[in-house]
Amino acid sequence: MALSRHGSGVVVVALILALAGCGSTEGKPAAAAAPQGADPVVWAGTFCSGLGDVITGVSAMAKAPPTPQGQKDGLLQFSDTVQRAFAHTAHQLQVLGAPRVTDSKRIQDTAVSFFITAAQTVGDQRARFAALDAKDPDFVQKASHLAGPDLSAASTQIRELTNNKELAPAFAAAPVCQQLRVAGGGGIAGSAGGHR
């Protein structure tokens, strides 16, 4: 069923595509004195860490039985995994603090706000999935209509973070982010890997 390819999985795709450009900035970060804060590589790793759980959830959802009830159960379980991962990542970033880069407060606020909003969006979407009747002949069609939140603004925000001249090397260096690029497919790994 095409249903398993929709839903909150688009959040993951948007984020991984944003990470695909990591490490491809031209030039070096400015040599100006950087403000105090968290190690950028640690911060970037924390940012990427929750997404690893999401990818695991995608794999689990793909194994759901191809019945309407199996698809519904898979979507609900996936939504729970994604919501927890995003909420946990927001919390971890708050505990860690802003990265040690220029304009760190705006970067921190953007990242934390993104993960909090994403967790709430997935939670709202989960509630709508839960309300659907898997025995309804139109279940797949109704679920598919619920499965497409507009992520253009979020994708733009994340792309700004991952392409930031000071943060891009940190995203490229953080092992968790490297694993995400590999998990996202050879093309993503190829476009982002090897730059260091």
N, CA, C and O of each residue as an XYZ file, in Angstrom:
784
protein
N       0.827     -1.195      0.000
C       0.000      0.000      0.000
C       0.863      1.246      0.000
O       1.919      1.273      0.632
N       0.431      2.258     -0.691
C       1.201      3.494     -0.748
C       1.137      4.235      0.575
O       1.966      5.107      0.839
N       0.166      3.900      1.407
C      -0.050      4.634      2.646
C       1.182      4.685      3.517
O       1.457      5.718      4.127
N       1.936      3.598      3.593
C       3.089      3.556      4.488
C       4.179      4.527      4.066
O       5.080      4.824      4.849
N       4.108      5.025      2.830
C       5.113      5.966      2.363
C       4.735      7.401      2.688
O       5.521      8.315      2.438
N       3.553      7.616      3.236
C       3.088      8.964      3.542
C       3.226      9.231      5.028
O       4.066      8.639      5.705
N       2.391     10.132      5.527
C       2.365     10.409      6.949
C       3.591     11.148      7.413
O       4.204     11.919      6.674
N       3.932     10.892      8.660
C       5.022     11.619      9.278
C       6.353     11.329      8.625
O       7.331     12.032      8.879
N       6.412     10.305      7.786
C       7.651      9.998      7.093
C       8.147     11.158      6.248
O       9.348     11.268      6.001
N       7.246     12.027      5.799
C       7.698     13.167      5.000
C       8.555     14.101      5.827
O       9.413     14.796      5.282
N       8.340     14.131      7.138
C       9.181     14.941      8.021
C      10.618     14.453      7.918
O      11.548     15.249      7.795
N      10.788     13.145      7.970
C      12.124     12.560      7.907
C      12.782     12.873      6.580
O      13.948     13.265      6.536
N      12.035     12.702      5.491
C      12.591     12.949      4.172
C      13.053     14.400      4.056
O      14.137     14.672      3.540
N      12.229     15.326      4.536
C      12.590     16.744      4.461
C      13.867     17.024      5.229
O      14.734     17.764      4.762
N      13.981     16.429      6.413
C      15.166     16.674      7.238
C      16.412     16.045      6.639
O      17.480     16.657      6.634
N      16.279     14.822      6.135
C      17.447     14.156      5.555
C      17.894     14.882      4.293
O      19.092     15.004      4.037
N      16.940     15.363      3.505
C      17.313     16.122      2.310
C      18.028     17.407      2.694
O      18.953     17.840      2.005
N      17.599     18.019      3.795
C      18.285     19.221      4.263
C      19.712     18.880      4.676
O      20.640     19.654      4.439
N      19.877     17.711      5.297
C      21.220     17.297      5.728
C      22.101     16.923      4.549
O      23.326     16.894      4.673
N      21.498     16.640      3.421
C      22.280     16.237      2.250
C      23.264     17.323      1.828
O      24.326     17.034      1.277
N      22.897     18.567      2.093
C      23.779     19.657      1.701
C      24.832     19.974      2.731
O      25.655     20.862      2.508
N      24.838     19.278      3.852
C      25.781     19.571      4.922
C      27.213     19.425      4.458
O      27.553     18.509      3.709
N      28.038     20.334      4.910
C      29.453     20.219      4.637
C      29.837     20.670      3.249
O      30.986     20.498      2.841
N      28.904     21.245      2.515
C      29.229     21.651      1.151
C      29.417     23.163      1.027
O      29.380     23.709     -0.076
N      29.617     23.831      2.155
C      29.782     25.278      2.110
C      31.130     25.633      1.516
O      32.091     24.870      1.606
N      31.178     26.802      0.910
C      32.428     27.261      0.329
C      33.159     28.097      1.369
O      32.535     28.791      2.171
N      34.471     28.026      1.350
C      35.249     28.821      2.282
C      35.263     28.227      3.673
O      34.743     27.137      3.913
N      35.870     28.969      4.584
C      35.983     28.503      5.964
C      35.162     29.407      6.861
O      34.869     30.542      6.486
N      34.774     28.918      8.069
C      34.039     29.769      8.992
C      34.867     31.008      9.326
O      36.098     30.973      9.317
N      34.173     32.089      9.616
C      34.861     33.332      9.958
C      35.760     33.120     11.161
O      35.428     32.364     12.075
N      36.905     33.797     11.153
C      37.879     33.628     12.223
C      37.572     34.522     13.420
O      38.337     34.546     14.385
N      36.473     35.249     13.369
C      36.115     36.133     14.482
C      35.902     35.313     15.747
O      35.597     34.121     15.698
N      36.073     35.986     16.881
C      35.913     35.295     18.160
C      34.491     34.758     18.270
O      33.520     35.510     18.183
N      34.384     33.463     18.460
C      33.067     32.837     18.551
C      32.510     33.021     19.956
O      33.260     32.997     20.931
N      31.200     33.203     20.061
C      30.595     33.331     21.384
C      30.684     32.021     22.153
O      30.933     30.962     21.575
N      30.480     32.106     23.448
C      30.520     30.897     24.271
C      29.255     30.085     24.028
O      28.213     30.624     23.654
N      29.364     28.799     24.245
C      28.214     27.928     24.058
C      28.658     26.492     23.901
O      29.809     26.146     24.168
N      27.718     25.652     23.459
C      27.991     24.228     23.294
C      28.900     23.990     22.095
O      28.887     24.750     21.127
N      29.689     22.921     22.176
C      30.535     22.505     21.050
C      29.626     22.279     19.843
O      28.672     21.506     19.933
N      29.904     22.944     18.705
C      29.021     22.806     17.536
C      28.840     21.367     17.057
O      27.754     21.007     16.604
N      29.884     20.536     17.148
C      29.759     19.146     16.696
C      28.812     18.378     17.626
O      27.991     17.583     17.169
N      28.937     18.623     18.928
C      28.037     17.978     19.892
C      26.606     18.453     19.658
O      25.665     17.660     19.691
N      26.455     19.752     19.423
C      25.125     20.322     19.184
C      24.508     19.710     17.929
O      23.347     19.300     17.936
N      25.293     19.652     16.850
C      24.796     19.075     15.598
C      24.428     17.602     15.790
O      23.425     17.135     15.251
N      25.246     16.871     16.561
C      24.954     15.466     16.836
C      23.650     15.301     17.595
O      22.877     14.381     17.327
N      23.407     16.201     18.550
C      22.153     16.167     19.310
C      20.980     16.454     18.382
O      19.939     15.799     18.452
N      21.164     17.435     17.518
C      20.139     17.798     16.538
C      19.765     16.576     15.695
O      18.585     16.316     15.460
N      20.773     15.831     15.245
C      20.546     14.672     14.375
C      20.076     13.428     15.128
O      19.478     12.532     14.532
N      20.342     13.369     16.430
C      20.112     12.126     17.181
C      18.667     11.643     17.153
O      18.412     10.452     16.976
N      17.730     12.557     17.326
C      16.333     12.148     17.333
C      15.875     11.599     15.997
O      14.961     10.778     15.936
N      16.508     12.050     14.928
C      16.113     11.605     13.600
C      16.476     10.142     13.371
O      15.838      9.462     12.566
N      17.491      9.656     14.070
C      17.846      8.246     13.960
C      16.708      7.354     14.429
O      16.425      6.320     13.823
N      16.049      7.767     15.530
C      14.892      7.011     16.028
C      13.752      7.040     15.018
O      13.010      6.070     14.864
N      13.631      8.176     14.331
C      12.573      8.304     13.336
C      12.811      7.333     12.177
O      11.875      6.702     11.685
N      14.066      7.221     11.749
C      14.386      6.299     10.649
C      14.098      4.859     11.066
O      13.606      4.064     10.265
N      14.406      4.526     12.325
C      14.078      3.199     12.841
C      12.571      2.977     12.779
O      12.105      1.890     12.438
N      11.815      4.023     13.113
C      10.356      3.940     13.057
C       9.850      3.721     11.639
O       8.884      2.990     11.424
N      10.507      4.359     10.670
C      10.120      4.179      9.262
C      10.303      2.716      8.858
O       9.452      2.127      8.192
N      11.438      2.145      9.281
C      11.705      0.733      8.955
C      10.652     -0.183      9.570
O      10.178     -1.123      8.933
N      10.294      0.109     10.827
C       9.288     -0.717     11.506
C       7.935     -0.581     10.820
O       7.217     -1.568     10.662
N       7.580      0.638     10.410
C       6.289      0.862      9.771
C       6.210      0.135      8.435
O       5.145     -0.344      8.046
N       7.337      0.053      7.734
C       7.364     -0.632      6.438
C       7.064     -2.120      6.583
O       6.638     -2.771      5.629
N       7.288     -2.653      7.787
C       7.045     -4.078      8.032
C       5.624     -4.360      8.526
O       5.267     -5.511      8.776
N       4.816     -3.303      8.665
C       3.440     -3.487      9.139
C       2.662     -4.335      8.145
O       2.884     -4.229      6.938
N       1.748     -5.180      8.635
C       0.926     -5.990      7.722
C       0.200     -5.089      6.723
O      -0.222     -3.989      7.080
N       0.052     -5.541      5.480
C      -0.553     -4.708      4.434
C      -2.076     -4.625      4.512
O      -2.730     -4.333      3.512
N      -2.639     -4.877      5.678
C      -4.077     -4.750      5.866
C      -4.381     -3.337      6.365
O      -3.486     -2.675      6.890
N      -5.607     -2.861      6.217
C      -5.933     -1.535      6.744
C      -5.615     -1.412      8.244
O      -5.056     -0.404      8.675
N      -5.970     -2.433      9.038
C      -5.691     -2.360     10.471
C      -4.180     -2.376     10.729
O      -3.687     -1.669     11.608
N      -3.456     -3.186      9.957
C      -2.004     -3.230     10.108
C      -1.370     -1.889      9.773
O      -0.451     -1.436     10.455
N      -1.879     -1.250      8.695
C      -1.379      0.068      8.311
C      -1.690      1.103      9.387
O      -0.850      1.939      9.718
N      -2.904      1.040      9.930
C      -3.283      1.991     10.972
C      -2.397      1.807     12.203
O      -1.877      2.778     12.753
N      -2.229      0.562     12.626
C      -1.379      0.295     13.796
C       0.051      0.766     13.550
O       0.686      1.341     14.434
N       0.553      0.513     12.334
C       1.902      0.939     11.986
C       2.051      2.446     12.023
O       3.052      2.965     12.517
N       1.051      3.154     11.499
C       1.083      4.617     11.497
C       1.025      5.179     12.916
O       1.723      6.140     13.240
N       0.193      4.577     13.753
C       0.083      5.054     15.136
C       1.391      4.828     15.895
O       1.848      5.699     16.635
N       1.983      3.653     15.702
C       3.245      3.353     16.372
C       4.349      4.289     15.865
O       5.152      4.801     16.644
N       4.370      4.498     14.556
C       5.366      5.396     13.972
C       5.180      6.816     14.504
O       6.154      7.483     14.853
N       3.926      7.280     14.568
C       3.650      8.625     15.081
C       4.131      8.772     16.522
O       4.692      9.803     16.893
N       3.908      7.733     17.334
C       4.382      7.766     18.722
C       5.899      7.888     18.781
O       6.442      8.668     19.564
N       6.579      7.101     17.938
C       8.050      7.118     17.901
C       8.560      8.493     17.490
O       9.476      9.034     18.111
N       7.962      9.058     16.436
C       8.395     10.359     15.928
C       8.142     11.457     16.956
O       9.003     12.303     17.200
N       6.961     11.435     17.551
C       6.625     12.475     18.529
C       7.602     12.446     19.704
O       8.106     13.485     20.131
N       7.863     11.247     20.219
C       8.820     11.125     21.328
C      10.211     11.590     20.918
O      10.880     12.301     21.667
N      10.645     11.185     19.726
C      11.986     11.547     19.256
C      12.130     13.058     19.121
O      13.135     13.627     19.547
N      11.128     13.711     18.528
C      11.206     15.155     18.335
C      11.160     15.896     19.680
O      11.922     16.836     19.906
N      10.259     15.463     20.565
C      10.157     16.118     21.876
C      11.456     15.933     22.671
O      11.927     16.862     23.328
N      12.022     14.740     22.607
C      13.270     14.457     23.318
C      14.418     15.300     22.756
O      15.239     15.821     23.511
N      14.470     15.429     21.434
C      15.527     16.220     20.811
C      15.409     17.688     21.221
O      16.416     18.332     21.516
N      14.197     18.213     21.241
C      13.990     19.604     21.676
C      14.500     19.783     23.103
O      15.181     20.760     23.413
N      14.161     18.829     23.962
C      14.594     18.899     25.363
C      16.119     18.828     25.475
O      16.731     19.596     26.216
N      16.722     17.898     24.731
C      18.181     17.740     24.779
C      18.897     18.998     24.288
O      19.927     19.384     24.843
N      18.360     19.632     23.259
C      18.962     20.871     22.759
C      18.844     21.984     23.803
O      19.765     22.782     23.974
N      17.703     22.031     24.499
C      17.523     23.036     25.538
C      18.519     22.820     26.675
O      19.086     23.779     27.199
N      18.730     21.569     27.052
C      19.680     21.245     28.125
C      21.103     21.593     27.692
O      21.878     22.146     28.473
N      21.439     21.270     26.458
C      22.782     21.506     25.941
C      23.089     22.990     25.811
O      24.196     23.429     26.121
N      22.122     23.753     25.360
C      22.324     25.183     25.149
C      22.714     25.481     23.712
O      22.946     24.575     22.911
N      22.780     26.757     23.407
C      23.060     27.204     22.040
C      24.459     26.790     21.603
O      25.366     26.697     22.429
N      24.637     26.542     20.320
C      25.969     26.163     19.822
C      26.920     27.359     19.857
O      26.487     28.511     19.824
N      28.185     27.080     19.922
C      29.215     28.115     19.998
C      29.524     28.637     18.591
O      30.579     28.360     18.022
N      28.573     29.399     18.054
C      28.709     29.999     16.732
C      28.083     31.389     16.771
O      27.408     31.755     17.733
N      28.316     32.146     15.719
C      27.705     33.460     15.594
C      26.186     33.308     15.488
O      25.692     32.357     14.882
N      25.455     34.246     16.078
C      23.989     34.239     16.017
C      23.402     32.981     16.659
O      22.387     32.448     16.210
N      24.064     32.523     17.717
C      23.690     31.246     18.336
C      22.282     31.238     18.923
O      21.602     30.213     18.877
N      21.833     32.368     19.476
C      20.497     32.385     20.087
C      19.416     32.141     19.039
O      18.485     31.370     19.272
N      19.540     32.800     17.879
C      18.541     32.608     16.827
C      18.574     31.166     16.322
O      17.529     30.561     16.079
N      19.775     30.627     16.166
C      19.922     29.246     15.699
C      19.295     28.276     16.702
O      18.566     27.359     16.324
N      19.590     28.493     17.978
C      19.038     27.630     19.029
C      17.513     27.730     19.060
O      16.817     26.716     19.116
N      17.002     28.962     19.022
C      15.549     29.152     19.062
C      14.867     28.497     17.867
O      13.806     27.890     18.010
N      15.478     28.622     16.682
C      14.907     28.025     15.465
C      14.854     26.501     15.589
O      13.836     25.883     15.277
N      15.962     25.898     16.049
C      16.029     24.435     16.147
C      15.047     23.899     17.187
O      14.302     22.956     16.922
N      15.056     24.507     18.366
C      14.166     24.030     19.439
C      12.708     24.209     19.027
O      11.882     23.316     19.215
N      12.404     25.377     18.462
C      11.032     25.645     18.021
C      10.597     24.641     16.958
O       9.460     24.169     16.971
N      11.513     24.314     16.029
C      11.179     23.345     14.997
C      10.781     22.006     15.606
O       9.742     21.444     15.260
N      11.611     21.494     16.517
C      11.339     20.167     17.080
C      10.084     20.162     17.956
O       9.335     19.185     17.956
N       9.851     21.245     18.700
C       8.636     21.317     19.520
C       7.403     21.346     18.618
O       6.435     20.623     18.851
N       7.452     22.194     17.582
C       6.321     22.295     16.651
C       6.097     20.984     15.909
O       4.957     20.560     15.718
N       7.190     20.341     15.488
C       7.074     19.063     14.773
C       6.442     18.005     15.661
O       5.599     17.234     15.203
N       6.844     17.959     16.936
C       6.268     16.986     17.869
C       4.770     17.225     18.036
O       3.984     16.278     18.065
N       4.375     18.506     18.148
C       2.950     18.827     18.294
C       2.171     18.471     17.030
O       1.060     17.947     17.103
N       2.759     18.760     15.880
C       2.100     18.463     14.601
C       1.875     16.966     14.445
O       0.800     16.526     14.038
N       2.913     16.183     14.777
C       2.792     14.724     14.680
C       1.748     14.213     15.673
O       0.988     13.295     15.363
N       1.714     14.811     16.872
C       0.719     14.423     17.871
C      -0.699     14.683     17.382
O      -1.591     13.855     17.566
N      -0.899     15.846     16.754
C      -2.224     16.179     16.208
C      -2.594     15.211     15.084
O      -3.729     14.745     14.989
N      -1.615     14.927     14.246
C      -1.846     14.012     13.132
C      -2.178     12.612     13.650
O      -3.042     11.927     13.103
N      -1.475     12.191     14.721
C      -1.729     10.878     15.304
C      -3.175     10.772     15.771
O      -3.833      9.753     15.562
N      -3.663     11.839     16.409
C      -5.041     11.833     16.908
C      -6.031     11.660     15.748
O      -7.038     10.965     15.885
N      -5.745     12.287     14.627
C      -6.632     12.141     13.460
C      -6.567     10.724     12.880
O      -7.585     10.169     12.467
N      -5.357     10.143     12.853
C      -5.236      8.752     12.405
C      -6.020      7.819     13.330
O      -6.730      6.921     12.877
N      -5.874      8.053     14.635
C      -6.527      7.177     15.620
C      -8.043      7.205     15.466
O      -8.715      6.212     15.744
N      -8.579      8.333     15.028
C     -10.029      8.479     14.897
C     -10.584      7.761     13.667
O     -11.793      7.552     13.568
N      -9.726      7.389     12.742
C     -10.188      6.697     11.539
C     -10.535      5.242     11.851
O      -9.920      4.602     12.703
N     -11.532      4.750     11.138
C     -11.952      3.353     11.280
C     -11.272      2.529     10.196
O     -11.507      2.741      9.006
N     -10.429      1.587     10.611
C      -9.702      0.749      9.649
C     -10.649     -0.121      8.815
O     -10.270     -0.610      7.751
N     -11.880     -0.313      9.300
C     -12.850     -1.122      8.556
C     -13.604     -0.310      7.514
O     -14.349     -0.873      6.712
N     -13.420      0.996      7.517
C     -14.057      1.865      6.529
C     -13.447      1.559      5.157
O     -12.224      1.558      5.018
N     -14.284      1.297      4.136
C     -13.756      0.999      2.793
C     -12.860      2.117      2.246
O     -11.989      1.870      1.412
N     -13.080      3.340      2.720
C     -12.289      4.485      2.252
C     -11.142      4.817      3.202
O     -10.589      5.916      3.148
N     -10.780      3.870      4.077
C      -9.744      4.137      5.083
C      -8.437      4.631      4.472
O      -7.889      5.645      4.904
N      -7.938      3.912      3.463
C      -6.637      4.261      2.871
C      -6.679      5.672      2.285
O      -5.755      6.463      2.474
N      -7.765      5.973      1.570
C      -7.883      7.299      0.965
C      -7.940      8.381      2.049
O      -7.276      9.410      1.932
N      -8.726      8.153      3.094
C      -8.841      9.144      4.170
C      -7.516      9.324      4.892
O      -7.118     10.448      5.200
N      -6.836      8.222      5.161
C      -5.544      8.301      5.853
C      -4.512      9.043      5.002
O      -3.709      9.819      5.520
N      -4.545      8.798      3.699
C      -3.603      9.469      2.796
C      -3.825     10.976      2.790
O      -2.871     11.749      2.699
N      -5.082     11.391      2.886
C      -5.380     12.824      2.918
C      -4.864     13.472      4.205
O      -4.519     14.653      4.217
N      -4.816     12.699      5.275
C      -4.306     13.232      6.547
C      -2.783     13.296      6.553
O      -2.182     13.962      7.396
N      -2.176     12.606      5.617
C      -0.749     12.329      5.725
C       0.181     13.327      5.057
O       1.347     13.006      4.826
N      -0.292     14.523      4.739
C       0.606     15.430      4.045
C       0.708     16.820      4.614
O       0.255     17.765      3.968
N       1.286     17.002      5.808
C       1.433     18.352      6.348
C       2.386     19.170      5.480
O       3.309     18.630      4.869
N       2.152     20.460      5.436
C       3.009     21.352      4.642
C       4.298     21.605      5.416
O       4.297     22.264      6.455
N       5.385     21.074      4.894
C       6.673     21.198      5.583
C       7.620     22.174      4.896
O       8.808     22.215      5.216
N       7.105     22.960      3.956
C       8.002     23.840      3.210
C       8.702     24.844      4.107
O       9.903     25.070      3.962
N       7.967     25.452      5.037
C       8.586     26.434      5.935
C       9.617     25.750      6.835
O      10.711     26.272      7.049
N       9.253     24.576      7.359
C      10.172     23.838      8.231
C      11.426     23.425      7.471
O      12.538     23.523      7.991
N      11.242     22.963      6.240
C      12.393     22.540      5.441
C      13.336     23.708      5.182
O      14.557     23.552      5.210
N      12.760     24.872      4.930
C      13.580     26.061      4.694
C      14.385     26.411      5.938
O      15.574     26.716      5.855
N      13.721     26.365      7.098
C      14.408     26.660      8.367
C      15.570     25.693      8.591
O      16.673     26.111      8.943
N      15.318     24.404      8.386
C      16.341     23.401      8.636
C      17.477     23.549      7.632
O      18.644     23.391      7.990
N      17.148     23.848      6.383
C      18.192     24.040      5.376
C      19.090     25.213      5.762
O      20.304     25.158      5.564
N      18.498     26.272      6.313
C      19.284     27.426      6.759
C      20.274     27.006      7.846
O      21.422     27.449      7.857
N      19.817     26.146      8.760
C      20.699     25.697      9.840
C      21.818     24.820      9.310
O      22.986     25.030      9.635
N      21.462     23.833      8.492
C      22.468     22.873      8.039
C      23.442     23.485      7.032
O      24.548     22.976      6.850
N      23.034     24.578      6.377
C      23.925     25.256      5.435
C      24.666     26.435      6.058
O      25.449     27.100      5.379
N      24.426     26.702      7.345
C      25.124     27.778      8.042
C      26.633     27.530      7.953
O      27.097     26.427      8.243
N      27.398     28.549      7.553
C      28.828     28.360      7.297
C      29.595     27.837      8.504
O      30.582     27.118      8.349
N      29.147     28.195      9.709
C      29.839     27.718     10.908
C      29.345     26.351     11.356
O      30.101     25.575     11.940
N      28.076     26.052     11.084
C      27.508     24.776     11.530
C      27.684     23.641     10.526
O      27.742     22.476     10.919
N      27.771     23.963      9.238
C      27.879     22.910      8.213
C      29.036     21.947      8.486
O      28.849     20.737      8.362
N      30.237     22.443      8.858
C      31.318     21.497      9.173
C      30.978     20.611     10.376
O      31.386     19.451     10.434
N      30.226     21.167     11.338
C      29.839     20.384     12.515
C      28.857     19.282     12.129
O      28.963     18.154     12.610
N      27.896     19.612     11.254
C      26.960     18.591     10.773
C      27.712     17.514      9.986
O      27.390     16.329     10.079
N      28.713     17.935      9.211
C      29.486     16.968      8.429
C      30.342     16.082      9.324
O      30.593     14.923      8.994
N      30.796     16.627     10.468
C      31.703     15.888     11.345
C      30.982     15.008     12.370
O      31.539     14.005     12.818
N      29.764     15.368     12.744
C      29.052     14.617     13.789
C      28.709     13.214     13.292
O      28.026     13.072     12.278
N      29.174     12.172     13.994
C      28.919     10.790     13.553
C      27.439     10.472     13.342
O      27.085      9.770     12.395
N      26.570     10.987     14.224
C      25.142     10.691     14.091
C      24.603     11.266     12.785
O      23.784     10.633     12.119
N      25.054     12.453     12.420
C      24.601     13.070     11.170
C      25.134     12.306      9.963
O      24.444     12.170      8.953
N      26.358     11.810     10.072
C      26.931     10.992      8.991
C      26.089      9.735      8.786
O      25.815      9.344      7.652
N      25.682      9.109      9.881
C      24.856      7.897      9.792
C      23.511      8.210      9.138
O      22.984      7.403      8.372
N      22.958      9.388      9.443
C      21.684      9.771      8.842
C      21.816      9.914      7.335
O      20.938      9.480      6.590
N      22.895     10.514      6.887
C      23.087     10.677      5.446
C      23.199      9.316      4.768
O      22.651      9.119      3.684
N      23.899      8.382      5.389
C      24.019      7.032      4.838
C      22.646      6.357      4.819
O      22.273      5.725      3.831
N      21.893      6.494      5.923
C      20.561      5.882      6.005
C      19.608      6.496      4.995
O      18.660      5.847      4.553
N      19.861      7.753      4.629
C      18.983      8.438      3.689
C      19.179      7.992      2.254
O      18.378      8.342      1.386
N      20.218      7.235      1.987
C      20.440      6.733      0.625
C      21.799      7.124      0.103
O      22.398      8.103      0.549
N      22.276      6.350     -0.844
C      23.605      6.562     -1.403
C      23.787      7.950     -1.985
O      24.862      8.537     -1.862
N      22.734      8.491     -2.626
C      22.881      9.806     -3.240
C      23.152     10.876     -2.203
O      23.956     11.781     -2.424
N      22.476     10.769     -1.068
C      22.657     11.752     -0.001
C      24.039     11.584      0.591
O      24.754     12.563      0.805
N      24.417     10.341      0.855
C      25.739     10.091      1.440
C      26.809     10.581      0.492
O      27.813     11.150      0.920
N      26.596     10.360     -0.811
C      27.593     10.755     -1.801
C      27.729     12.252     -1.895
O      28.833     12.766     -2.081
N      26.608     12.972     -1.769
C      26.680     14.426     -1.929
C      27.247     15.103     -0.709
O      27.819     16.188     -0.810
N      27.095     14.470      0.463
C      27.559     15.124      1.687
C      28.835     14.513      2.220
O      29.591     15.170      2.935
N      29.080     13.251      1.875
C      30.237     12.576      2.441
C      31.518     13.035      1.802
O      31.525     13.634      0.727
N      32.607     12.741      2.489
C      33.914     13.006      1.929
C      34.372     14.429      2.081
O      35.490     14.745      1.676
N      33.579     15.298      2.638
C      33.983     16.679      2.846
C      34.352     16.877      4.294
O      33.541     16.658      5.194
N      35.559     17.285      4.508
C      35.978     17.447      5.906
C      37.196     18.305      5.947
O      37.725     18.575      7.025
